Amino acid sequence: MFGMQPLTGGNMNSLFWTVSLLGVLLFVATVIRVKFRWFKHYYISASLIAGFIGLILGPEVLGVIPKEIISSWGAFSGSLITIVLAPMLITGNLPQLGKLGRITGAQSVWSYLATSMQYAIPCLMSALLFTPMFGVSPLFASVVEQGWAGGHGTAGGMKVVFDSLKYADGASLSITSATVGLIFGVIGGTILINYAARKGYIDTVGHADNSEELLDKAHQTPGCNVTISRDVIDILAFHASLVGIAVAIGYLLMKAFKTYLNFNLYWFIASLLGGLIVQVLILHTKWNKCIDRPTMSRIQGLALEFLVAGAIASMKLTVIVKYAGPLLIQQGSMMILMPALMLYFGRRLFPSHWFENTIIVFGTACGVVATGYLLLRLVDPELKTEAGEAFAASRPFCSPFIAGGILTSLMPGFIATYGNMTVGLVSAAIFFAIIVFAKLVGWFSFTPLEQHNN
């Protein structure tokens, strides 16, 4: 009825074996991450380490792990990204600006400015330089936003999009872009913090958290809350069932869009919409109080750790070497433009604590959310400013659409259909339209705002 093929015993055994091996790598990587403090200093997660171990042991380098297993790990990304996105809007409530509406709005504007720039410049560079001179695919332009703003999870999950567009090199390039962005987010952000301290934009510079990472019982905190009796169902199983409903609705939406509108809506984006439908349906029922966001985060986290490890392990180093010249130019340009945008827009968007409010978005737009919070903790160790709270409030207005959301999944298709010049110019127009919008609603000034930090 739904066009699915049955899983045979042999296929199930292969699936369990490949997942188990990836689990082994994640455990080894966790030991390495805890053992060597350098990884903590640069906020390198165990899933990243596991992925690079798999890459080294795979057919691209040592050949210890066979190609078939590495290929299976790469294929996980297209499915696991669906599990990551499906629960995103099942939160127990619908998005609101909250009490920090002015700051939340400005952080959202800064996020969208960074994203539109990460499309406008690479698309125009590809149209004018990379495609005519280097002969690279026009889709090469899309890897910046996928990798920098989206992170490794999004970059790995985009494999299904690139495969549908017959661009086999895309996934490896997107993962490479994510790695460059993550490293630059930490190092570049630290340089910006020291610059801000010298200029007097911030009062103090903190240090990375040196606390133990293997927590004893006195410091352990619950990862989820039991919101329904254990006699009824396990709390994790209950939330997994909601995710399953969202994924099933997403599948039906995907089929409906293709059948009735002839539009390719990717399953992982359709599942995000499925999650919104689930939330709307139960919002005013007694079941809504049973939704526990930390439990949803555990489900997302499990899928994301395996996704990132498998995606990095399945990277093709030959592709990276092939694109070395364009990658250096493209990624180097972003390393110049991202700090420039932050320093210009920060003082014009935020009436107080402009550096704290921009550095958290900068870190996220270059690496991952954790990078943003890491940089914020260096300038605001006790989180006394409103930056962290406003950032959390801004995510429902950003994450479903950019940095791994709907627009991220659609952009490669737009580039393939309309070309980089058109998409680049439209992205540039959107960039300036965002500025106009922010000015009209009072969130932006063309002159630096007077700072009220008390």
VONUVEX-859165 format. One record per residue: x, y, z of N, C-alpha, C in turn. Coordinates in steps of 0.02 Angstrom, whole numbers, plus 50000, padded with zeros to 5 digits. Example, Ala and Ser with C-alpha at 12.3 -4.5 7.8 and 13.67 -1.06 7.14 Angstrom:
506604971650390506154977550390506604983550390;506424988850354506844994750357506455000250394;
//
This chain:
500414993950000500005000050000500425006350000;500975006250039501395012250046502035011750005;502105006549965502695006149921503335004249956;503285001050015503874999050053504054991850039;504694990250042504934983450034505024980150102;504854973750109504944970350174505684969550191;505834969950256506514968850280506594961350295;507044958150259507174951050269507644950050329;507704943750350508144942150405508854944250393;509094943050332509784944950315509884952450318;509394956250293509454963550295509444966150366;509024963050408508984965150478509644963750514;509944957950500510584956350531511124961350511;511124963150446511614968050422511504974850455;510874976650462510714983050494510964983250566;510814977950604511024977850674511784977650680;512114974150635512844973650637513174980350623;512934983950572513234990350555513094995550609;512494995550638512345000150692512764998550754;512864992150767513264990150825513984992450817;514264991650758514954993950746515025001450755;514525005050731514535012350740514495014050815;514115010150852514075011050924514745009850958;515115004950933515785003550960516235009650950;516205012550890516615018450876516425024250921;515765025050933515545030550976515795029651048;515815023451072516065022251139516815023751143;517195021251093517915022551092518045030051088;517645033551047517725040751040517565044351105;517075041951141516895044951206517475044351255;517805038651256518385037651300518945042551280;519065043251215519585047851191519405055051209;518765056851200518535063651214518645065451288;518505060751332518585062151404519325062051424;519715057851392520425057051409520835063051390;520725065851331521145071251305520765077851309;520995082351353520645088651366520645093251305;521095092251259521135096551199520465096451162;520155090651158519515090151123518975094251158;519005094451225518515098451261518645105851250;519275107851248519445114851238519165117551173;519155113451122518885115651056518185112951043;517885110351095517185108051092517065102951035;517525098151030517455092750981517075087051014;516505085350987516075080251018516325073251002;516075068351040516265061351029516035058950960;515465061350936515225059150871515685061450815;515975067450822516465069750772517085065250773;517325063850833517925059550840517775052650811;517185049850827517005043250800516985043250724;516715048650696516685049050624517375049150591;517835052950621518505053250592518895046650603;518765043250659519065036550668518805031950613;518145032050600517865027950547518145029650479;518255036150467518545038350403519245035550394;519645035850447520335033350444520355025750435;519905022250470519885014950465519545012450402;519195016850368518815014850308519235014150246;518915012750190519265011450127519635017550099;519465023550121519795029550096520515030150122;520665026850181521335027450210521635020550223;521455017350280521785011050299521435004850272;520805005150257520444999550228520274994050278;520274995550344520104990550394519354989050394;518944994250391518224993450387518014993150313;517664987950293517494987150222517034992550196;517044993350131516664998550097515914997750109;515674991550113514954990350121514694993250186;515084992650240514874995450304514885003050303;515425005750275515475013050270514895015950229;514725012650174514165014850133513505014650171;513435009450213512825008950254512785014650304;513355016350334513365021950381513165028450346;513415029350285513245035350247512505035550231;512205029750219511495029450203511055030950263;511315029850324510925031450385510715038650387;511145043150361511025050250371510355052550343;510175049850284509545051850254508935049950295;508985044550334508435042450376508455045650445;509055046050474509105048650542508945056050546;509065059850493508895066950494508145067850502;507755062950479507035063150488506855062650562;507205058250599507085057550671507305063850709;507825067050685508065073150717507555078850710;507265079550651506825085250638506105084150659;505865077950657505165076650672504935079250740;505345078650794505105081150859505205088550871;505515092150824505745098950837505175103550859;504575102750832504015107150848503515103950896;503675097950921503255094750972503545096751039;503345102651063503645105651122503155106751179;502515105651167502015107051218501695113851211;501955117951166501665124551152501875126851083;501575132051058501745134850993502245140551003;502655142050952503185147150960502905153950981;503265157351028503095164151049503735168151056;503665174751047504255179051055504485179351128;504015178851174504205178951245504315185951271;504535186351334504605192851366505185196951338;505655193751303506215197351274506105198351199;505495200551182505305201151111505785205151069;506005210951094506455215351057507125211851043;507415208851094508065205551086507995199051046;507455195351060507325189151022507245190750948;506875196050932506785197950863507435199850830;507855203650865508495205750838508955199750826;508945194950873509355188950863509105184850803;508445184750793508175181250734508385184750670;508375191450671508605195350612509335193750597;509755193750648510465192350639510565185250612;510165180450634510205173650608510025173350534;509495176750515509285176650445509765180650400;510065185850427510575189550389511175185050374;511405181350425511975176950416511815171550364;511215168750368511025163350322510965165950251;510635171650241510555174250173511225176050142;511695178550184512365179950159512715173450139;512605168150179512935161750165512665158450101;512135161050074511905158950008512085163949955;511985170349968512095175449916512815175349890;513295175749934513995176249913514235169749879;514145163849909514355157749874514015156649806;513365158349801513015157449738513295162049684;513425168349702513705173049654514425171249636;514805168749685515485166549671515485160549624;515015155949634514965150149590514775152149519;514295156849515514065158949448514605162649410;515005166649445515505170849412516195167849409;516345163149455517025160649460517085153049458;516775149649506516895142549514516655138249455;516045139449432515785135349377516125136949311;516185143349291516515144649227517265143249226;517615144249282518345143649281518585136849307;518245134149358518455127749387518015121949364;517455123449333517015118149308516645114249361;516565117149421516215113549474515465114149464;515105109549495514375109549490514085115849523;513555118549496513225124249529513005122749600;512855116349615512625114449682513155115249735;513785116149714514335117249761514195123349805;513825128149778513685134349816513285133149879;512895127849881512445126749937512775123949999;513405121649994513705118050051513895122550109;513945129150096514145133650151513605133950205;512995135750186512465136350236512305129650268;512315124250228512195117550255512705115750308;513335117250295513875115350341513965120250398;513995126750382514135131750434513535132750479;512985135050452512385136350493512045129850513;512055124950468511705118650481512085113950526;512745113750520513145109050560513195102150529;513555097750562513685091150535513045086950527;512575087850572511955084050566511575085650502;511495092150489511165094350427511575092350366;512235093350370512665091650313512615084250295;512605080050346512535072850332511845071150305;511335074450334510655073050312510505075350241;510885080150216510765082750148510975077850094;511265072250113511465067250063510875065050021;510295064250052509715061950015509505067149963;509595073649979509435078949931509925078849873;510575078449888511075078349836511005072149791;510845066549822510745060449783510165061149734;509635064449757509055065349712509215070049654;509725074449665509925079149612510535076649574;510725070349586511285067049551511945070749562;512055073149622512685076549639513025072549694;513405067449675513695062749722514215065949767;514545071249744515065074449784514785078949839;514145080549836513865085549880513915083949954;513775077749973513775075950044514465076750075;514985074350041515665074950068515875082250074;515695086250024515865093350026515495096950082;514875095050092514475098150145514755096550214;514965090250224515285088250287515935091950297;516325092750244516955096550248516825103650268;516315106650237516125113550254515925114150327;515555109150353515355109250423515955108850469;516455104850450517055104150491517455110650493;517525113850435517875120350432517505125450474;516845125750466516445130550503516495129650578;516475123350601516515121850672517185124250701;517725122550667518385124550691518455132150691;518215135350637518265142650634517815145950685;517235142950698516785145750748517115146350816;517495141250835517835141350900518435146050899;518875145050849519495149050847519335156350829;518925157350776518755164150756518365167750810;517905164050843517525167150897517965169150956;518465165150972518925166751025519335172951008;519545173450945519915179450923519475185650929;518845185050909518385190650914518275192750987;518245187951032518155189451102518745193351130;519345191251112519945194851135519975201851105;519755202551042519725209151010519225213551047;518635210651063518115214551098518355216651167;518735212351201518995214151267519485219951263;519915219951211520395225451202520045232051185;519485231551148519125237551128518645239951182;518555236051235518105238051289517375236451276;517225231951229516535230151215516245225451269;516695221951303516485217451357516925218751417;516675216851476517035218251538517545212951555;517345206651548517795201151568517795195751516;518315191851515518365185951473518445179951518;517975175351515518005169451556518435164051525;518385158251552518775152651527518305146751516;518525142151474518115136251460517995132351525;517425129151528517245125351587517725119451598;518025119051657518505113751671518215108351716;517565108151723517245103251766517315096251737;517235091251780517275084351759516695082651711;516845078351663516335076551614516015069751629;516345065751671516025059651696515735061351764;515095062451767514785065251826514665060051881;514835061951943514675057551999513945058752018;513685054752064512975055052080512745061852106;513185065252139513005071752168512865077052114;513145076052054513085080952001512655078351942;512385072451949511975069851895511285073051896;511025074351836510355077251829509935072751784;509275072551795508845068351753508825070751681;508865065951635508845067651564508145068451537;507655066151576506955066851554506515066551616;505895068551607505405068551660504855063451645;504645059851696504115054851687503445058551691;503095059051635502465062851632501865058251623;501975051851621501425047051615501625040851654;501145037651686501295032051730501675026551693;502175023751729502555018251700502115011951689;501555011651726501095006051716500745006351648;500735012351619500415013251554500905011951497;501465015551498501965014951445502615018251470;503165015851447503805019051462503815025951431;504095030851466504065037751444504425038751377;504975035151367505345035751305504935032751247;504605027151261504195024051209503605028551190;503305031851240502745036351226502965042051180;503525045051194503765050551152503995048051083;504275041951082504465039051018503845037750975;503275036251008502655035150970502425041750938;502505047250974502325053750945502775055450886;503415053950893503875054950837503675050550778;503485044350793503255039750741502645042450704;502175045450741501585048450709501795054150664;502255058350689502495063950649502825061650584;503235056350590503575053650531503075050650482;502565047050509502055044050466501645049550430;501465054850466501115060450434501555063550381;502205064150397502675066850349502715062750285;502705056250293502725051850234502105052950190;501525053450222500905054550184500915061350151;501185066450186501235073050155501705072950095;502265069450103502745068950048502415065749986;502045060349997501705056949941501165061449911;500795065049954500265069449929500545075149887;501095078149910501405083649872501635081149803;501915075149802502155072449738501575070649692;501055067649720500495065249679500055070949653;499895075649697499405080849679499715087449657;500335088749679500655095149661501285094149619;501485087849609502105086349573502705090049602;502715090149669503255093749704503605088849750;504275088749747504675084249788504795087349857;504375085549905504465087549974504835081950010;505445083450032505845078150063505525075750128;505625069350141505295066250198505485069650264;506105071550272506305074450336505985081250347;505885085150294505535091550301504785090350312;504515085450276503805083750285503675081450356;504165077950386504085075650455504105081350505;504495086550489504485092650530503775095550531;503465095950472502775098250468502295093450503;502455086950498502055081950533502075082950608;502665084850634502725086250705502305092350726;502285097350682501865103250696501125101250698;500925096950652500235094550651500065090850715;500525086550738500425082850800500335087750858;500765092850861500725097750915500065101550914;499855103650856499225107350850498635102950871;498645096650852498085092150867498005090750942;498565090550978498525088751049498605094751095;498695100751067498845106651106498335107851162;497705107151147497185108651196496855102351225;497235096951226496995090751255497405089051317;497185084151355497545082151415498225079051399;498315076851336498935073551317499505078551310;499335084851301499855089951291500315090451352;500025089551413500435090151474500925084251481;500825079151441501265073351444501895074151401;501905079451360502495080551318503055083251361;503625079951358504215082051396504765083651347;504935090051342505435092251293506115088851304;506355088051365506995084551374506995077451345;506425073951351506395067151322506435067451246;506095072251216506145073151143506865074551124;507205078551165507905080151151508355073951154;508185069251199508575063051203508495058951139;507885058751112507765055151049508145058450993;508105065050989508475068650938509225067650946;509455068051008510165067351020510435060550999;510065055251014510275048450995510345048050919;509845050450883509865050250810510435054550783;510535060350813511035065050788511745062350798;511875059150855512555056550867512745051250815;512275046650801512415041550751512445044550681;512025049450668512025052750602512705055950588;512945060050636513575063650626514155058850617;514195053750661514745048950656514735045350589;514155042950568514115039450504514255043850444;514015050050447514115054550390514855056250381;515205057650435515915059350430516325053250408;516165047450435516535041350416516465039750342;515905041850312515785040250241516005045750193;516365050850219516625056150175517115053150125;517145056250067517615054250014518175059350010;518775057350032519335062050033519545064049963;519445059649914519615061349845519205067249820;518595067749844518155073349824518425079849853;518655079649915518925085649947519545088149911;519975083549892520585085349854520395088349786;519895085449755519665087749689519415094949692;519105096849747518815103549754519245108149796;519885106549806520305110149853520325117649838;520435119649775520475126649757519835130549772;519265128449744518635131849758518455131749833;518605126349868518455126049939518845131249978;519495131949963519905136849998519635143949988;519445145549926519195152249912518515153349945;518075148449937517395149049964517405149550041;517735144750073517745144650146518135150550174;518675152450141519065158250163518665164650161;518245165250110517815171250105517335171650164;517065165850183516605165850240516965167750305;517595165750311517985167450371518095174950377;518075178550322518145185750324517475189150334;516965186750299516315190050299515925189150364;515945183250393515555182050454515755186750512;516405187450527516595192250580516425199450561;516505201150496516355207950475515615209550486;515175204850468514455205850478514295206450552;514605202350592514465202550664514655209250694;515245211650678515475217950707515065223950682;514815223550620514415229050594513715228950622;513375223350618512665223050637512555222750712;513045220150749512935219350821512735225750855;513125231050845512985237450879512385241050850;512135238750793511565241950762510905238150773;510955232150799510355228150813510165228050887;510675228350931510545227251002510685233451043;510195235651083510295241651125510695240151189;510795233851204511185232051263511535225451250;512145224751280512535218551275512565216051203;512745220651158512735218851087513225213251071;513805213151104514285207951087514055201051110;513785200651170513525194251196512965191651152;512525196151130511955194051089512155191951019;512695194650994512915192750926513395186850926;513795186050978514295180750978513965173850982;513395173351018513065166851023512775164750956;512505169550918512255168050851512825166750803;513375170550810513965169450768514215162350775;514295159950838514535153150849514075147950819;513425149150825512935144450798512935144550722;513005150450692512995151050619513635148450587;514165147550628514785144650601514835137250617;514595135250675514675128350696514025125150717;513915124850782513295121850809513065126150868;512475124650894512215128450951512695128251010;513005122451020513475121751075514065126551068;514285127851006514815132650994514605139551015;513985141350998513725147851017513715148751092;513475143651129513445144151201514145144051232;514605140351201515295140351225515585147351222;515495150851167515755157651159515405162451207;514745161551215514385165851262514645165051333;514785158751353515025157551421515715160751432;516105161651378516755164851386516685172251401;516155175551378516065182651390515545183951444;515135179051459514605179651509514565173251548;515075171851589515125165251622514525163351665;514215168351696513655166851741512985168151707;513005169451641512395170651601511955176151633;512275181751650511915187251681511545191451628;511775191351567511435195151514510835191251489;510445194551446509845191351419509995187151357;510635186851335510805183851271510605176551265;510755172551317510595165451314509855164051312;509475167551354508755166551355508425168851290;508655174551264508365177151201508535172551143;509135169651144509325165051091508875158951091;508745156051150508305150351154507605151951128;507365158051145506705160151122506675161351047;507245162951017507265164350944507275158050901;507475152350930507575146350889506935143850855;506345144050888505745141750852505585145850790;505845151950786505715156250728506255155350675;506785151650691507345150850645507445143550624;507505139150673507705132150659507255128450611;506585129450612506185125750563506295127950490;506615133650481506665136450413507385136750387;507855138950429508555139650407509005135250449;509645134950429510135131050468509915123850478;509685120750424509455113850428508705113050422;508345118550411507625118350405507375117850333;506775120250323506445119550258506835122850202;507065129050212507425132550159508085129150142;508405126450193509045122850180508935117050132;508395113350142508265107550099508055109550029;507745115350023507485117549957508015121049914;508515123949945508985128149908509365124449853;509605118249864509935114849808509475113949748;508835112549761508355112049706508245118649671;508225124149708508165130749678508765132249634;509365130549658509975131749619509965127649555;509765121249561509745116949502509225119449451;508685122449474508145124549430508275131549401;508485136249443508525143249422509235145749410;509735142049434510425144149424510685148449481;511335148549489511645152149545511575159649540;511605162349480511545169649474510875172049500;510335168749480509665170649502509595169649577;509785163849602509725162349674510165167049715;510765168549690511205173149725510925180149730;510645182649675510365189349675509735189649719;509325184449716508735184249759508945184049833;509455180049849509695179649918509965186449941;510315189949896510565196549913509985201449925;509465200849882508875205049891508535203649957;508495197249976508195195450040508615198250097;509275198150091509725200950141509545208250155;509465212150102509305219250111508585220250132;508135215750111507435216150132507385214950208;507795210450234507795209250306508005215450344;508505218950317508735225150349508165230350349;507815230950292507265235750288506715233850338;506545227450341506045225150389506245226750460;506875225250477507115226550545507095234050561;507245238150512507215245450522506495247650533;506025244950496505325247050501505025245150569;505225239450596504945237350660505355239850720;505875243650705506275246650759506805242250789;507015237150752507525232550777508225234050749;508285239150706508925240550673509005248050665;509615250350675509795257350664510415257650620;510435262450575511015263150531511615266050567;511505268650626512055271050668512085266750731;512675265750759512725261550819512275264050875;511935259250907511465260950961511855262451026;511575267051064511855268351131511725262251174;512255259851207512205253751245511975255151317;511475251351339511215251751407511295244851439;511865243651469512045237051493511855235851566;511585240751599511435239851669510705237851679;
//
